[in-house]
Amino acid sequence: MSYDDVEIEDMEWNEELKSFTYPCPCGDLFQITKEELRIGEEIARCPSCSLYITVIYNMEDFIGGDSNNNKNIQQSVAVA
């Protein structure tokens, strides 16, 4: 059973670990990478103890990078 459910917005990005982190009661950090989130992983584990948390996030925010920027958008152009 998960220690807690935590929103991704409540986690911090750790550049050194290349992971989203959240404080663990043991003093270490729960960790989950962007790659794990992209493949649908929702469990952030603590490397120092047996606890883990469930990360609540919108998977679409992590799939395919900026997929919304790659869509072709047609716009009307006035011709004189």
mmJSON file of the N, C-alpha and C atoms, coordinates in Angstrom:
{"data_MODEL":{"atom_site":{
"group_PDB":["ATOM","ATOM","ATOM","ATOM","ATOM","ATOM","ATOM","ATOM","ATOM","ATOM","ATOM","ATOM","ATOM","ATOM","ATOM","ATOM","ATOM","ATOM","ATOM","ATOM","ATOM","ATOM","ATOM","ATOM","ATOM","ATOM","ATOM","ATOM","ATOM","ATOM","ATOM","ATOM","ATOM","ATOM","ATOM","ATOM","ATOM","ATOM","ATOM","ATOM","ATOM","ATOM","ATOM","ATOM","ATOM","ATOM","ATOM","ATOM","ATOM","ATOM","ATOM","ATOM","ATOM","ATOM","ATOM","ATOM","ATOM","ATOM","ATOM","ATOM","ATOM","ATOM","ATOM","ATOM","ATOM","ATOM","ATOM","ATOM","ATOM","ATOM","ATOM","ATOM","ATOM","ATOM","ATOM","ATOM","ATOM","ATOM","ATOM","ATOM","ATOM","ATOM","ATOM","ATOM","ATOM","ATOM","ATOM","ATOM","ATOM","ATOM","ATOM","ATOM","ATOM","ATOM","ATOM","ATOM","ATOM","ATOM","ATOM","ATOM","ATOM","ATOM","ATOM","ATOM","ATOM","ATOM","ATOM","ATOM","ATOM","ATOM","ATOM","ATOM","ATOM","ATOM","ATOM","ATOM","ATOM","ATOM","ATOM","ATOM","ATOM","ATOM","ATOM","ATOM","ATOM","ATOM","ATOM","ATOM","ATOM","ATOM","ATOM","ATOM","ATOM","ATOM","ATOM","ATOM","ATOM","ATOM","ATOM","ATOM","ATOM","ATOM","ATOM","ATOM","ATOM","ATOM","ATOM","ATOM","ATOM","ATOM","ATOM","ATOM","ATOM","ATOM","ATOM","ATOM","ATOM","ATOM","ATOM","ATOM","ATOM","ATOM","ATOM","ATOM","ATOM","ATOM","ATOM","ATOM","ATOM","ATOM","ATOM","ATOM","ATOM","ATOM","ATOM","ATOM","ATOM","ATOM","ATOM","ATOM","ATOM","ATOM","ATOM","ATOM","ATOM","ATOM","ATOM","ATOM","ATOM","ATOM","ATOM","ATOM","ATOM","ATOM","ATOM","ATOM","ATOM","ATOM","ATOM","ATOM","ATOM","ATOM","ATOM","ATOM","ATOM","ATOM","ATOM","ATOM","ATOM","ATOM","ATOM","ATOM","ATOM","ATOM","ATOM","ATOM","ATOM","ATOM","ATOM","ATOM","ATOM","ATOM","ATOM","ATOM","ATOM","ATOM","ATOM","ATOM","ATOM","ATOM","ATOM","ATOM","ATOM","ATOM","ATOM","ATOM","ATOM","ATOM","ATOM","ATOM"],
"id":[1,2,3,4,5,6,7,8,9,10,11,12,13,14,15,16,17,18,19,20,21,22,23,24,25,26,27,28,29,30,31,32,33,34,35,36,37,38,39,40,41,42,43,44,45,46,47,48,49,50,51,52,53,54,55,56,57,58,59,60,61,62,63,64,65,66,67,68,69,70,71,72,73,74,75,76,77,78,79,80,81,82,83,84,85,86,87,88,89,90,91,92,93,94,95,96,97,98,99,100,101,102,103,104,105,106,107,108,109,110,111,112,113,114,115,116,117,118,119,120,121,122,123,124,125,126,127,128,129,130,131,132,133,134,135,136,137,138,139,140,141,142,143,144,145,146,147,148,149,150,151,152,153,154,155,156,157,158,159,160,161,162,163,164,165,166,167,168,169,170,171,172,173,174,175,176,177,178,179,180,181,182,183,184,185,186,187,188,189,190,191,192,193,194,195,196,197,198,199,200,201,202,203,204,205,206,207,208,209,210,211,212,213,214,215,216,217,218,219,220,221,222,223,224,225,226,227,228,229,230,231,232,233,234,235,236,237,238,239,240],
"type_symbol":["N","C","C","N","C","C","N","C","C","N","C","C","N","C","C","N","C","C","N","C","C","N","C","C","N","C","C","N","C","C","N","C","C","N","C","C","N","C","C","N","C","C","N","C","C","N","C","C","N","C","C","N","C","C","N","C","C","N","C","C","N","C","C","N","C","C","N","C","C","N","C","C","N","C","C","N","C","C","N","C","C","N","C","C","N","C","C","N","C","C","N","C","C","N","C","C","N","C","C","N","C","C","N","C","C","N","C","C","N","C","C","N","C","C","N","C","C","N","C","C","N","C","C","N","C","C","N","C","C","N","C","C","N","C","C","N","C","C","N","C","C","N","C","C","N","C","C","N","C","C","N","C","C","N","C","C","N","C","C","N","C","C","N","C","C","N","C","C","N","C","C","N","C","C","N","C","C","N","C","C","N","C","C","N","C","C","N","C","C","N","C","C","N","C","C","N","C","C","N","C","C","N","C","C","N","C","C","N","C","C","N","C","C","N","C","C","N","C","C","N","C","C","N","C","C","N","C","C","N","C","C","N","C","C","N","C","C","N","C","C"],
"label_atom_id":["N","CA","C","N","CA","C","N","CA","C","N","CA","C","N","CA","C","N","CA","C","N","CA","C","N","CA","C","N","CA","C","N","CA","C","N","CA","C","N","CA","C","N","CA","C","N","CA","C","N","CA","C","N","CA","C","N","CA","C","N","CA","C","N","CA","C","N","CA","C","N","CA","C","N","CA","C","N","CA","C","N","CA","C","N","CA","C","N","CA","C","N","CA","C","N","CA","C","N","CA","C","N","CA","C","N","CA","C","N","CA","C","N","CA","C","N","CA","C","N","CA","C","N","CA","C","N","CA","C","N","CA","C","N","CA","C","N","CA","C","N","CA","C","N","CA","C","N","CA","C","N","CA","C","N","CA","C","N","CA","C","N","CA","C","N","CA","C","N","CA","C","N","CA","C","N","CA","C","N","CA","C","N","CA","C","N","CA","C","N","CA","C","N","CA","C","N","CA","C","N","CA","C","N","CA","C","N","CA","C","N","CA","C","N","CA","C","N","CA","C","N","CA","C","N","CA","C","N","CA","C","N","CA","C","N","CA","C","N","CA","C","N","CA","C","N","CA","C","N","CA","C","N","CA","C","N","CA","C","N","CA","C","N","CA","C","N","CA","C","N","CA","C","N","CA","C","N","CA","C"],
"label_alt_id":[null,null,null,null,null,null,null,null,null,null,null,null,null,null,null,null,null,null,null,null,null,null,null,null,null,null,null,null,null,null,null,null,null,null,null,null,null,null,null,null,null,null,null,null,null,null,null,null,null,null,null,null,null,null,null,null,null,null,null,null,null,null,null,null,null,null,null,null,null,null,null,null,null,null,null,null,null,null,null,null,null,null,null,null,null,null,null,null,null,null,null,null,null,null,null,null,null,null,null,null,null,null,null,null,null,null,null,null,null,null,null,null,null,null,null,null,null,null,null,null,null,null,null,null,null,null,null,null,null,null,null,null,null,null,null,null,null,null,null,null,null,null,null,null,null,null,null,null,null,null,null,null,null,null,null,null,null,null,null,null,null,null,null,null,null,null,null,null,null,null,null,null,null,null,null,null,null,null,null,null,null,null,null,null,null,null,null,null,null,null,null,null,null,null,null,null,null,null,null,null,null,null,null,null,null,null,null,null,null,null,null,null,null,null,null,null,null,null,null,null,null,null,null,null,null,null,null,null,null,null,null,null,null,null,null,null,null,null,null,null],
"label_comp_id":["MET","MET","MET","SER","SER","SER","TYR","TYR","TYR","ASP","ASP","ASP","ASP","ASP","ASP","VAL","VAL","VAL","GLU","GLU","GLU","ILE","ILE","ILE","GLU","GLU","GLU","ASP","ASP","ASP","MET","MET","MET","GLU","GLU","GLU","TRP","TRP","TRP","ASN","ASN","ASN","GLU","GLU","GLU","GLU","GLU","GLU","LEU","LEU","LEU","LYS","LYS","LYS","SER","SER","SER","PHE","PHE","PHE","THR","THR","THR","TYR","TYR","TYR","PRO","PRO","PRO","CYS","CYS","CYS","PRO","PRO","PRO","CYS","CYS","CYS","GLY","GLY","GLY","ASP","ASP","ASP","LEU","LEU","LEU","PHE","PHE","PHE","GLN","GLN","GLN","ILE","ILE","ILE","THR","THR","THR","LYS","LYS","LYS","GLU","GLU","GLU","GLU","GLU","GLU","LEU","LEU","LEU","ARG","ARG","ARG","ILE","ILE","ILE","GLY","GLY","GLY","GLU","GLU","GLU","GLU","GLU","GLU","ILE","ILE","ILE","ALA","ALA","ALA","ARG","ARG","ARG","CYS","CYS","CYS","PRO","PRO","PRO","SER","SER","SER","CYS","CYS","CYS","SER","SER","SER","LEU","LEU","LEU","TYR","TYR","TYR","ILE","ILE","ILE","THR","THR","THR","VAL","VAL","VAL","ILE","ILE","ILE","TYR","TYR","TYR","ASN","ASN","ASN","MET","MET","MET","GLU","GLU","GLU","ASP","ASP","ASP","PHE","PHE","PHE","ILE","ILE","ILE","GLY","GLY","GLY","GLY","GLY","GLY","ASP","ASP","ASP","SER","SER","SER","ASN","ASN","ASN","ASN","ASN","ASN","ASN","ASN","ASN","LYS","LYS","LYS","ASN","ASN","ASN","ILE","ILE","ILE","GLN","GLN","GLN","GLN","GLN","GLN","SER","SER","SER","VAL","VAL","VAL","ALA","ALA","ALA","VAL","VAL","VAL","ALA","ALA","ALA"],
"label_asym_id":["A","A","A","A","A","A","A","A","A","A","A","A","A","A","A","A","A","A","A","A","A","A","A","A","A","A","A","A","A","A","A","A","A","A","A","A","A","A","A","A","A","A","A","A","A","A","A","A","A","A","A","A","A","A","A","A","A","A","A","A","A","A","A","A","A","A","A","A","A","A","A","A","A","A","A","A","A","A","A","A","A","A","A","A","A","A","A","A","A","A","A","A","A","A","A","A","A","A","A","A","A","A","A","A","A","A","A","A","A","A","A","A","A","A","A","A","A","A","A","A","A","A","A","A","A","A","A","A","A","A","A","A","A","A","A","A","A","A","A","A","A","A","A","A","A","A","A","A","A","A","A","A","A","A","A","A","A","A","A","A","A","A","A","A","A","A","A","A","A","A","A","A","A","A","A","A","A","A","A","A","A","A","A","A","A","A","A","A","A","A","A","A","A","A","A","A","A","A","A","A","A","A","A","A","A","A","A","A","A","A","A","A","A","A","A","A","A","A","A","A","A","A","A","A","A","A","A","A","A","A","A","A","A","A","A","A","A","A","A","A"],
"label_entity_id":["1","1","1","1","1","1","1","1","1","1","1","1","1","1","1","1","1","1","1","1","1","1","1","1","1","1","1","1","1","1","1","1","1","1","1","1","1","1","1","1","1","1","1","1","1","1","1","1","1","1","1","1","1","1","1","1","1","1","1","1","1","1","1","1","1","1","1","1","1","1","1","1","1","1","1","1","1","1","1","1","1","1","1","1","1","1","1","1","1","1","1","1","1","1","1","1","1","1","1","1","1","1","1","1","1","1","1","1","1","1","1","1","1","1","1","1","1","1","1","1","1","1","1","1","1","1","1","1","1","1","1","1","1","1","1","1","1","1","1","1","1","1","1","1","1","1","1","1","1","1","1","1","1","1","1","1","1","1","1","1","1","1","1","1","1","1","1","1","1","1","1","1","1","1","1","1","1","1","1","1","1","1","1","1","1","1","1","1","1","1","1","1","1","1","1","1","1","1","1","1","1","1","1","1","1","1","1","1","1","1","1","1","1","1","1","1","1","1","1","1","1","1","1","1","1","1","1","1","1","1","1","1","1","1","1","1","1","1","1","1"],
"label_seq_id":[1,1,1,2,2,2,3,3,3,4,4,4,5,5,5,6,6,6,7,7,7,8,8,8,9,9,9,10,10,10,11,11,11,12,12,12,13,13,13,14,14,14,15,15,15,16,16,16,17,17,17,18,18,18,19,19,19,20,20,20,21,21,21,22,22,22,23,23,23,24,24,24,25,25,25,26,26,26,27,27,27,28,28,28,29,29,29,30,30,30,31,31,31,32,32,32,33,33,33,34,34,34,35,35,35,36,36,36,37,37,37,38,38,38,39,39,39,40,40,40,41,41,41,42,42,42,43,43,43,44,44,44,45,45,45,46,46,46,47,47,47,48,48,48,49,49,49,50,50,50,51,51,51,52,52,52,53,53,53,54,54,54,55,55,55,56,56,56,57,57,57,58,58,58,59,59,59,60,60,60,61,61,61,62,62,62,63,63,63,64,64,64,65,65,65,66,66,66,67,67,67,68,68,68,69,69,69,70,70,70,71,71,71,72,72,72,73,73,73,74,74,74,75,75,75,76,76,76,77,77,77,78,78,78,79,79,79,80,80,80],
"pdbx_PDB_ins_code":[null,null,null,null,null,null,null,null,null,null,null,null,null,null,null,null,null,null,null,null,null,null,null,null,null,null,null,null,null,null,null,null,null,null,null,null,null,null,null,null,null,null,null,null,null,null,null,null,null,null,null,null,null,null,null,null,null,null,null,null,null,null,null,null,null,null,null,null,null,null,null,null,null,null,null,null,null,null,null,null,null,null,null,null,null,null,null,null,null,null,null,null,null,null,null,null,null,null,null,null,null,null,null,null,null,null,null,null,null,null,null,null,null,null,null,null,null,null,null,null,null,null,null,null,null,null,null,null,null,null,null,null,null,null,null,null,null,null,null,null,null,null,null,null,null,null,null,null,null,null,null,null,null,null,null,null,null,null,null,null,null,null,null,null,null,null,null,null,null,null,null,null,null,null,null,null,null,null,null,null,null,null,null,null,null,null,null,null,null,null,null,null,null,null,null,null,null,null,null,null,null,null,null,null,null,null,null,null,null,null,null,null,null,null,null,null,null,null,null,null,null,null,null,null,null,null,null,null,null,null,null,null,null,null,null,null,null,null,null,null],
"Cartn_x":[0.841,0.0,0.888,0.487,1.243,1.233,2.375,2.486,1.566,1.476,0.668,0.415,-0.587,-0.828,-0.375,0.49,1.075,0.903,0.397,0.261,1.645,1.841,3.134,3.498,2.493,2.741,3.356,3.158,3.721,5.14,5.614,6.976,7.923,9.206,10.212,11.078,11.46,12.387,13.796,14.528,15.908,16.808,17.496,18.339,19.476,20.049,21.16,20.718,19.545,19.023,18.237,17.916,17.078,15.766,15.186,13.967,13.097,11.791,10.903,11.07,11.135,11.384,10.348,10.226,9.317,9.92,9.9,10.542,9.921,10.774,10.359,10.526,9.672,9.824,11.159,11.835,13.126,14.254,13.985,15.005,15.556,15.289,15.731,14.609,14.618,13.624,12.984,11.667,11.007,11.436,11.618,12.107,11.359,11.083,10.523,11.022,11.443,11.997,10.909,11.222,10.301,10.058,11.108,10.97,9.986,10.056,9.117,7.691,7.516,6.193,5.669,6.539,6.136,5.585,6.126,5.669,4.513,4.024,2.857,3.128,4.384,4.716,4.125,3.577,3.024,3.544,4.525,5.094,6.47,6.618,7.917,8.446,9.647,10.224,11.315,11.482,12.583,13.734,14.931,16.061,16.61,16.185,16.753,15.848,14.575,13.664,12.641,11.674,10.709,9.461,9.393,8.203,8.161,6.943,6.742,5.455,5.338,4.139,3.558,2.277,1.614,1.594,2.122,2.184,0.948,0.236,-0.949,-0.542,-0.723,-0.31,-1.105,-1.047,-1.692,-0.651,-0.808,0.181,0.409,-0.615,-0.482,0.576,0.854,1.877,3.284,3.442,4.768,4.967,3.903,4.02,4.493,5.504,5.951,6.487,6.951,7.53,6.479,6.61,5.664,4.846,4.049,3.294,2.324,1.83,0.906,1.591,2.886,3.617,3.878,3.749,4.046,2.84,1.657,0.454,0.445,-0.013,-0.149,-1.41,-1.256,-2.391,-2.618,-3.817,-4.132,-4.744,-4.279,-4.819,-5.266,-6.357,-6.825,-5.949,-5.611,-4.787,-5.535,-5.718,-6.402,-5.46,-5.974,-5.176,-5.806,-4.998,-5.532,-5.556],
"Cartn_y":[-1.18,0.0,1.246,2.191,3.43,4.241,4.829,5.678,6.888,7.46,8.659,8.849,9.658,10.096,11.544,11.841,13.179,13.705,14.925,15.582,15.947,15.804,16.129,17.594,18.455,19.866,20.089,19.133,19.246,18.693,18.093,17.555,18.604,18.432,19.367,18.66,19.379,18.844,18.979,17.872,17.867,17.653,18.705,18.661,17.651,17.564,16.639,15.181,14.868,13.502,13.25,14.338,14.25,13.549,13.927,13.29,14.303,14.002,14.716,14.072,14.893,14.365,14.887,14.14,14.511,13.956,14.724,14.262,12.968,12.042,10.79,10.946,10.337,10.442,9.917,9.057,8.518,9.529,10.651,11.677,11.741,10.732,10.727,11.318,11.027,11.57,10.468,10.541,9.732,10.301,9.43,9.881,9.195,9.984,9.428,10.293,9.659,10.389,10.736,11.672,12.017,10.815,10.022,8.844,7.847,7.668,6.771,7.288,8.6,9.194,9.026,9.163,9.021,7.636,6.611,5.246,4.821,5.767,5.493,5.073,5.086,4.754,5.825,5.413,6.379,6.167,5.286,5.007,5.654,6.526,7.125,6.401,5.883,5.07,5.832,5.482,6.01,5.009,5.47,4.543,4.062,4.688,4.354,3.498,3.366,2.561,1.874,1.229,0.463,1.258,2.527,3.329,3.767,3.978,4.545,5.351,6.283,7.106,6.935,7.224,7.253,8.697,8.918,10.264,10.477,11.55,11.896,12.948,12.612,13.524,13.239,14.158,13.999,13.453,12.211,11.567,12.345,13.01,13.775,14.868,15.328,16.354,15.818,14.493,13.89,13.053,12.792,11.958,12.805,12.33,12.937,14.345,14.729,16.068,17.131,17.919,18.981,18.598,17.551,17.058,18.1,18.981,20.01,20.992,21.171,22.092,21.499,20.195,19.538,19.402,19.783,19.673,20.775,20.421,21.42,22.222,23.517,24.388,25.206,25.066,25.837,27.157,28.213,29.523,30.155,30.919,31.631,32.855,33.089,34.245,35.052,36.336,37.221,37.566,37.426,37.741,38.94,39.968,41.191,41.092],
"Cartn_z":[0.0,0.0,0.0,-0.81,-0.962,0.339,0.66,1.844,1.732,0.509,0.303,-1.188,-1.524,-2.892,-2.973,-3.946,-4.048,-5.466,-5.588,-6.889,-7.416,-8.724,-9.336,-9.053,-8.948,-8.669,-7.285,-6.389,-5.038,-4.938,-6.022,-6.044,-6.611,-6.377,-6.895,-7.924,-8.983,-9.97,-9.414,-9.367,-8.891,-10.102,-10.505,-11.712,-11.553,-10.365,-10.127,-10.274,-9.75,-9.834,-11.119,-11.853,-13.052,-12.73,-11.583,-11.099,-10.363,-10.345,-9.454,-8.09,-7.05,-5.709,-4.727,-3.629,-2.544,-1.257,-0.171,1.064,1.612,1.999,2.629,4.146,4.936,6.388,6.91,6.138,6.596,6.456,5.769,5.588,4.178,3.364,1.967,1.108,-0.19,-1.112,-1.943,-2.091,-3.107,-4.449,-5.459,-6.756,-7.889,-8.961,-10.188,-11.342,-12.439,-13.58,-14.591,-15.48,-16.561,-17.463,-17.697,-18.547,-17.944,-16.634,-15.96,-16.087,-15.943,-16.084,-17.506,-18.498,-19.907,-20.221,-19.566,-19.851,-18.936,-18.12,-17.305,-15.878,-15.476,-14.08,-13.168,-12.051,-11.108,-9.687,-9.539,-8.23,-8.103,-7.094,-6.777,-5.544,-5.649,-4.575,-3.838,-2.598,-1.797,-1.881,-2.243,-2.353,-1.01,0.094,1.402,2.287,1.913,2.726,1.828,2.404,1.609,1.248,1.636,1.348,-0.109,-0.6,-1.927,-1.921,-2.868,-2.993,-4.381,-4.497,-5.791,-6.27,-7.48,-8.05,-8.915,-8.647,-9.418,-10.435,-11.717,-12.784,-14.041,-14.976,-16.269,-17.239,-17.655,-18.514,-19.808,-20.315,-21.562,-21.454,-20.237,-20.032,-20.273,-20.302,-20.41,-21.668,-22.412,-23.613,-24.786,-25.477,-26.73,-26.628,-25.488,-25.35,-25.552,-26.618,-26.922,-28.137,-28.031,-29.178,-29.701,-28.832,-29.293,-30.233,-30.102,-30.966,-32.338,-32.485,-33.747,-34.656,-34.2,-35.006,-36.055,-37.245,-38.295,-38.035,-37.965,-37.726,-38.995,-39.532,-40.739,-40.334,-40.967,-40.677,-41.986,-41.904,-43.087,-43.301,-44.563,-44.9,-45.937,-45.65,-46.592,-47.738,-48.96,-50.153,-50.83,-51.107,-51.722,-53.219],
"occupancy":[1.0,1.0,1.0,1.0,1.0,1.0,1.0,1.0,1.0,1.0,1.0,1.0,1.0,1.0,1.0,1.0,1.0,1.0,1.0,1.0,1.0,1.0,1.0,1.0,1.0,1.0,1.0,1.0,1.0,1.0,1.0,1.0,1.0,1.0,1.0,1.0,1.0,1.0,1.0,1.0,1.0,1.0,1.0,1.0,1.0,1.0,1.0,1.0,1.0,1.0,1.0,1.0,1.0,1.0,1.0,1.0,1.0,1.0,1.0,1.0,1.0,1.0,1.0,1.0,1.0,1.0,1.0,1.0,1.0,1.0,1.0,1.0,1.0,1.0,1.0,1.0,1.0,1.0,1.0,1.0,1.0,1.0,1.0,1.0,1.0,1.0,1.0,1.0,1.0,1.0,1.0,1.0,1.0,1.0,1.0,1.0,1.0,1.0,1.0,1.0,1.0,1.0,1.0,1.0,1.0,1.0,1.0,1.0,1.0,1.0,1.0,1.0,1.0,1.0,1.0,1.0,1.0,1.0,1.0,1.0,1.0,1.0,1.0,1.0,1.0,1.0,1.0,1.0,1.0,1.0,1.0,1.0,1.0,1.0,1.0,1.0,1.0,1.0,1.0,1.0,1.0,1.0,1.0,1.0,1.0,1.0,1.0,1.0,1.0,1.0,1.0,1.0,1.0,1.0,1.0,1.0,1.0,1.0,1.0,1.0,1.0,1.0,1.0,1.0,1.0,1.0,1.0,1.0,1.0,1.0,1.0,1.0,1.0,1.0,1.0,1.0,1.0,1.0,1.0,1.0,1.0,1.0,1.0,1.0,1.0,1.0,1.0,1.0,1.0,1.0,1.0,1.0,1.0,1.0,1.0,1.0,1.0,1.0,1.0,1.0,1.0,1.0,1.0,1.0,1.0,1.0,1.0,1.0,1.0,1.0,1.0,1.0,1.0,1.0,1.0,1.0,1.0,1.0,1.0,1.0,1.0,1.0,1.0,1.0,1.0,1.0,1.0,1.0,1.0,1.0,1.0,1.0,1.0,1.0,1.0,1.0,1.0,1.0,1.0,1.0],
"B_iso_or_equiv":[0.0,0.0,0.0,0.0,0.0,0.0,0.0,0.0,0.0,0.0,0.0,0.0,0.0,0.0,0.0,0.0,0.0,0.0,0.0,0.0,0.0,0.0,0.0,0.0,0.0,0.0,0.0,0.0,0.0,0.0,0.0,0.0,0.0,0.0,0.0,0.0,0.0,0.0,0.0,0.0,0.0,0.0,0.0,0.0,0.0,0.0,0.0,0.0,0.0,0.0,0.0,0.0,0.0,0.0,0.0,0.0,0.0,0.0,0.0,0.0,0.0,0.0,0.0,0.0,0.0,0.0,0.0,0.0,0.0,0.0,0.0,0.0,0.0,0.0,0.0,0.0,0.0,0.0,0.0,0.0,0.0,0.0,0.0,0.0,0.0,0.0,0.0,0.0,0.0,0.0,0.0,0.0,0.0,0.0,0.0,0.0,0.0,0.0,0.0,0.0,0.0,0.0,0.0,0.0,0.0,0.0,0.0,0.0,0.0,0.0,0.0,0.0,0.0,0.0,0.0,0.0,0.0,0.0,0.0,0.0,0.0,0.0,0.0,0.0,0.0,0.0,0.0,0.0,0.0,0.0,0.0,0.0,0.0,0.0,0.0,0.0,0.0,0.0,0.0,0.0,0.0,0.0,0.0,0.0,0.0,0.0,0.0,0.0,0.0,0.0,0.0,0.0,0.0,0.0,0.0,0.0,0.0,0.0,0.0,0.0,0.0,0.0,0.0,0.0,0.0,0.0,0.0,0.0,0.0,0.0,0.0,0.0,0.0,0.0,0.0,0.0,0.0,0.0,0.0,0.0,0.0,0.0,0.0,0.0,0.0,0.0,0.0,0.0,0.0,0.0,0.0,0.0,0.0,0.0,0.0,0.0,0.0,0.0,0.0,0.0,0.0,0.0,0.0,0.0,0.0,0.0,0.0,0.0,0.0,0.0,0.0,0.0,0.0,0.0,0.0,0.0,0.0,0.0,0.0,0.0,0.0,0.0,0.0,0.0,0.0,0.0,0.0,0.0,0.0,0.0,0.0,0.0,0.0,0.0,0.0,0.0,0.0,0.0,0.0,0.0],
"pdbx_formal_charge":[null,null,null,null,null,null,null,null,null,null,null,null,null,null,null,null,null,null,null,null,null,null,null,null,null,null,null,null,null,null,null,null,null,null,null,null,null,null,null,null,null,null,null,null,null,null,null,null,null,null,null,null,null,null,null,null,null,null,null,null,null,null,null,null,null,null,null,null,null,null,null,null,null,null,null,null,null,null,null,null,null,null,null,null,null,null,null,null,null,null,null,null,null,null,null,null,null,null,null,null,null,null,null,null,null,null,null,null,null,null,null,null,null,null,null,null,null,null,null,null,null,null,null,null,null,null,null,null,null,null,null,null,null,null,null,null,null,null,null,null,null,null,null,null,null,null,null,null,null,null,null,null,null,null,null,null,null,null,null,null,null,null,null,null,null,null,null,null,null,null,null,null,null,null,null,null,null,null,null,null,null,null,null,null,null,null,null,null,null,null,null,null,null,null,null,null,null,null,null,null,null,null,null,null,null,null,null,null,null,null,null,null,null,null,null,null,null,null,null,null,null,null,null,null,null,null,null,null,null,null,null,null,null,null,null,null,null,null,null,null],
"auth_seq_id":[1,1,1,2,2,2,3,3,3,4,4,4,5,5,5,6,6,6,7,7,7,8,8,8,9,9,9,10,10,10,11,11,11,12,12,12,13,13,13,14,14,14,15,15,15,16,16,16,17,17,17,18,18,18,19,19,19,20,20,20,21,21,21,22,22,22,23,23,23,24,24,24,25,25,25,26,26,26,27,27,27,28,28,28,29,29,29,30,30,30,31,31,31,32,32,32,33,33,33,34,34,34,35,35,35,36,36,36,37,37,37,38,38,38,39,39,39,40,40,40,41,41,41,42,42,42,43,43,43,44,44,44,45,45,45,46,46,46,47,47,47,48,48,48,49,49,49,50,50,50,51,51,51,52,52,52,53,53,53,54,54,54,55,55,55,56,56,56,57,57,57,58,58,58,59,59,59,60,60,60,61,61,61,62,62,62,63,63,63,64,64,64,65,65,65,66,66,66,67,67,67,68,68,68,69,69,69,70,70,70,71,71,71,72,72,72,73,73,73,74,74,74,75,75,75,76,76,76,77,77,77,78,78,78,79,79,79,80,80,80],
"auth_comp_id":["MET","MET","MET","SER","SER","SER","TYR","TYR","TYR","ASP","ASP","ASP","ASP","ASP","ASP","VAL","VAL","VAL","GLU","GLU","GLU","ILE","ILE","ILE","GLU","GLU","GLU","ASP","ASP","ASP","MET","MET","MET","GLU","GLU","GLU","TRP","TRP","TRP","ASN","ASN","ASN","GLU","GLU","GLU","GLU","GLU","GLU","LEU","LEU","LEU","LYS","LYS","LYS","SER","SER","SER","PHE","PHE","PHE","THR","THR","THR","TYR","TYR","TYR","PRO","PRO","PRO","CYS","CYS","CYS","PRO","PRO","PRO","CYS","CYS","CYS","GLY","GLY","GLY","ASP","ASP","ASP","LEU","LEU","LEU","PHE","PHE","PHE","GLN","GLN","GLN","ILE","ILE","ILE","THR","THR","THR","LYS","LYS","LYS","GLU","GLU","GLU","GLU","GLU","GLU","LEU","LEU","LEU","ARG","ARG","ARG","ILE","ILE","ILE","GLY","GLY","GLY","GLU","GLU","GLU","GLU","GLU","GLU","ILE","ILE","ILE","ALA","ALA","ALA","ARG","ARG","ARG","CYS","CYS","CYS","PRO","PRO","PRO","SER","SER","SER","CYS","CYS","CYS","SER","SER","SER","LEU","LEU","LEU","TYR","TYR","TYR","ILE","ILE","ILE","THR","THR","THR","VAL","VAL","VAL","ILE","ILE","ILE","TYR","TYR","TYR","ASN","ASN","ASN","MET","MET","MET","GLU","GLU","GLU","ASP","ASP","ASP","PHE","PHE","PHE","ILE","ILE","ILE","GLY","GLY","GLY","GLY","GLY","GLY","ASP","ASP","ASP","SER","SER","SER","ASN","ASN","ASN","ASN","ASN","ASN","ASN","ASN","ASN","LYS","LYS","LYS","ASN","ASN","ASN","ILE","ILE","ILE","GLN","GLN","GLN","GLN","GLN","GLN","SER","SER","SER","VAL","VAL","VAL","ALA","ALA","ALA","VAL","VAL","VAL","ALA","ALA","ALA"],
"auth_asym_id":["A","A","A","A","A","A","A","A","A","A","A","A","A","A","A","A","A","A","A","A","A","A","A","A","A","A","A","A","A","A","A","A","A","A","A","A","A","A","A","A","A","A","A","A","A","A","A","A","A","A","A","A","A","A","A","A","A","A","A","A","A","A","A","A","A","A","A","A","A","A","A","A","A","A","A","A","A","A","A","A","A","A","A","A","A","A","A","A","A","A","A","A","A","A","A","A","A","A","A","A","A","A","A","A","A","A","A","A","A","A","A","A","A","A","A","A","A","A","A","A","A","A","A","A","A","A","A","A","A","A","A","A","A","A","A","A","A","A","A","A","A","A","A","A","A","A","A","A","A","A","A","A","A","A","A","A","A","A","A","A","A","A","A","A","A","A","A","A","A","A","A","A","A","A","A","A","A","A","A","A","A","A","A","A","A","A","A","A","A","A","A","A","A","A","A","A","A","A","A","A","A","A","A","A","A","A","A","A","A","A","A","A","A","A","A","A","A","A","A","A","A","A","A","A","A","A","A","A","A","A","A","A","A","A","A","A","A","A","A","A"],
"auth_atom_id":["N","CA","C","N","CA","C","N","CA","C","N","CA","C","N","CA","C","N","CA","C","N","CA","C","N","CA","C","N","CA","C","N","CA","C","N","CA","C","N","CA","C","N","CA","C","N","CA","C","N","CA","C","N","CA","C","N","CA","C","N","CA","C","N","CA","C","N","CA","C","N","CA","C","N","CA","C","N","CA","C","N","CA","C","N","CA","C","N","CA","C","N","CA","C","N","CA","C","N","CA","C","N","CA","C","N","CA","C","N","CA","C","N","CA","C","N","CA","C","N","CA","C","N","CA","C","N","CA","C","N","CA","C","N","CA","C","N","CA","C","N","CA","C","N","CA","C","N","CA","C","N","CA","C","N","CA","C","N","CA","C","N","CA","C","N","CA","C","N","CA","C","N","CA","C","N","CA","C","N","CA","C","N","CA","C","N","CA","C","N","CA","C","N","CA","C","N","CA","C","N","CA","C","N","CA","C","N","CA","C","N","CA","C","N","CA","C","N","CA","C","N","CA","C","N","CA","C","N","CA","C","N","CA","C","N","CA","C","N","CA","C","N","CA","C","N","CA","C","N","CA","C","N","CA","C","N","CA","C","N","CA","C","N","CA","C","N","CA","C","N","CA","C","N","CA","C","N","CA","C"],
"pdbx_PDB_model_num":[1,1,1,1,1,1,1,1,1,1,1,1,1,1,1,1,1,1,1,1,1,1,1,1,1,1,1,1,1,1,1,1,1,1,1,1,1,1,1,1,1,1,1,1,1,1,1,1,1,1,1,1,1,1,1,1,1,1,1,1,1,1,1,1,1,1,1,1,1,1,1,1,1,1,1,1,1,1,1,1,1,1,1,1,1,1,1,1,1,1,1,1,1,1,1,1,1,1,1,1,1,1,1,1,1,1,1,1,1,1,1,1,1,1,1,1,1,1,1,1,1,1,1,1,1,1,1,1,1,1,1,1,1,1,1,1,1,1,1,1,1,1,1,1,1,1,1,1,1,1,1,1,1,1,1,1,1,1,1,1,1,1,1,1,1,1,1,1,1,1,1,1,1,1,1,1,1,1,1,1,1,1,1,1,1,1,1,1,1,1,1,1,1,1,1,1,1,1,1,1,1,1,1,1,1,1,1,1,1,1,1,1,1,1,1,1,1,1,1,1,1,1,1,1,1,1,1,1,1,1,1,1,1,1,1,1,1,1,1,1]
}}}
